[in-house]
Amino acid sequence: MNMPFKDAKLHDCRNAFVAALEELAEANRDIVTVCNDSVGSSKLGGFKEKFPERLINVGIAEQNMVGVAAGLANGGKIPFVCCAAPFLTGRALEQIKADVAYSQTNVKLVGISSGMAYGDLGPTHHSIEDFAWIRALPNVAVIAPADRIETDAVIRWAAQYDGGCFLRLSRVGVPDLLPEGHVFELGKANLLRDGADLTIIANGTLVHRAMRAAALLADKGIEARVLNMASVRPIDEDAIVAAATDTGAIVTVEEHTTFGGLGSAVAEVVVDKAPVPMARLGVPGVFAHTGSAEQLLDDFGMAPSAIANSAEALLKRKG
């Protein structure tokens, strides 16, 4: 059985984030970081040691953190706001709306340990609504890289991008998927595997599971196209329409509630421009329970075998 990445080395995307950030900060003194007493969980220890005057720790005060970052941006700095994703998006949503989106400031919001990465700490620490909250705001790009290579590319892109963005980074280890030297393009999907029978669209920690599901389907003679949709807003409408037209069915997979996230964004394009049967896999409108991140994904039907089963069921609807 062809199961790609099963024994591949797993990487924490936070390491790629800080390595890229430190390199960029060496070359550009305007790059600063703002955090909420999360130097350790954001892995900013090296940044603090190298650039102590450019790391601002506001303590557990997430709303102030975003406001401080907006002020720094107005002063010509390029602030990367680093915070656990549930507290960055949940506690500071009003400030993100007013100080980043409405004011169109050049603030980079980095949601650390997103999705259900803090699984053992329970529902208060899960960040499964963040796509929906931030995607609803104008002027903020929403991005979830799939691996360490794409994380590096996204951080380099963000440092050059003139505008607000929300970068969703997990602490769960994932294998390499994108080629070395990959260049991130906002609003563009990556075709990781081609196929004519249906399309699986995923991002973040779910992309390698989607690839493994496609391998399982291939063993049954079903060829699935796999798209890495790191850019949730703006989303690659052309790739979605092509997938619908070419394959006739779409499965979305996300570490997020099924309301307002990747699946919803894809469905909006499909219903407007290329209606086909869809299945949206994620957390089905409930508070995710306590357990390891891997266990929770499996419990909510996002094991590779479960994704493959959902794809087969969708094919029956496709007819």
DAKA-V337992 format. One record per residue. N is the residue number from 0. NEAR is the number of other C-alpha atoms within 8 Angstrom. Layout:
# DAKA-V337992
[[N;NEAR] [N;NEAR]]
This chain:
# DAKA-V337992
[[0;4] [1;6] [2;8] [3;7] [4;8] [5;5] [6;4] [7;7] [8;7] [9;8] [10;12] [11;12] [12;15] [13;12] [14;10] [15;12] [16;12] [17;11] [18;9] [19;11] [20;10] [21;10] [22;8] [23;11] [24;11] [25;7] [26;6] [27;7] [28;7] [29;8] [30;13] [31;13] [32;11] [33;15] [34;15] [35;14] [36;8] [37;11] [38;11] [39;7] [40;8] [41;11] [42;10] [43;10] [44;8] [45;8] [46;11] [47;11] [48;7] [49;6] [50;8] [51;8] [52;6] [53;9] [54;12] [55;9] [56;10] [57;12] [58;8] [59;6] [60;8] [61;13] [62;10] [63;8] [64;13] [65;13] [66;10] [67;9] [68;13] [69;14] [70;8] [71;11] [72;13] [73;9] [74;6] [75;7] [76;10] [77;13] [78;15] [79;13] [80;14] [81;14] [82;13] [83;13] [84;14] [85;15] [86;10] [87;12] [88;13] [89;8] [90;10] [91;12] [92;11] [93;7] [94;11] [95;11] [96;10] [97;9] [98;13] [99;15] [100;14] [101;9] [102;7] [103;10] [104;12] [105;13] [106;15] [107;14] [108;11] [109;13] [110;16] [111;15] [112;14] [113;17] [114;11] [115;14] [116;12] [117;13] [118;15] [119;8] [120;9] [121;12] [122;10] [123;6] [124;10] [125;14] [126;11] [127;13] [128;10] [129;12] [130;13] [131;10] [132;11] [133;11] [134;14] [135;6] [136;9] [137;7] [138;9] [139;14] [140;12] [141;15] [142;12] [143;12] [144;14] [145;16] [146;15] [147;15] [148;14] [149;13] [150;14] [151;12] [152;12] [153;11] [154;11] [155;11] [156;10] [157;9] [158;9] [159;6] [160;6] [161;5] [162;11] [163;15] [164;12] [165;13] [166;12] [167;15] [168;15] [169;15] [170;11] [171;11] [172;9] [173;14] [174;11] [175;12] [176;8] [177;8] [178;7] [179;5] [180;6] [181;9] [182;7] [183;8] [184;6] [185;6] [186;10] [187;11] [188;12] [189;7] [190;9] [191;8] [192;9] [193;9] [194;11] [195;10] [196;12] [197;16] [198;16] [199;14] [200;14] [201;16] [202;14] [203;15] [204;12] [205;13] [206;12] [207;12] [208;11] [209;15] [210;11] [211;12] [212;13] [213;14] [214;11] [215;14] [216;12] [217;10] [218;9] [219;6] [220;6] [221;8] [222;12] [223;15] [224;17] [225;16] [226;13] [227;13] [228;13] [229;13] [230;15] [231;16] [232;10] [233;9] [234;12] [235;11] [236;7] [237;6] [238;9] [239;11] [240;12] [241;8] [242;14] [243;15] [244;8] [245;7] [246;13] [247;12] [248;15] [249;15] [250;15] [251;14] [252;17] [253;15] [254;13] [255;13] [256;14] [257;15] [258;9] [259;13] [260;15] [261;13] [262;14] [263;11] [264;11] [265;11] [266;9] [267;8] [268;12] [269;13] [270;9] [271;7] [272;7] [273;10] [274;8] [275;11] [276;10] [277;10] [278;10] [279;10] [280;14] [281;13] [282;12] [283;9] [284;7] [285;6] [286;5] [287;10] [288;8] [289;10] [290;10] [291;10] [292;12] [293;6] [294;8] [295;14] [296;11] [297;10] [298;7] [299;9] [300;10] [301;15] [302;9] [303;11] [304;9] [305;11] [306;14] [307;12] [308;8] [309;10] [310;11] [311;8] [312;8] [313;13] [314;11] [315;7] [316;7] [317;9] [318;4]]
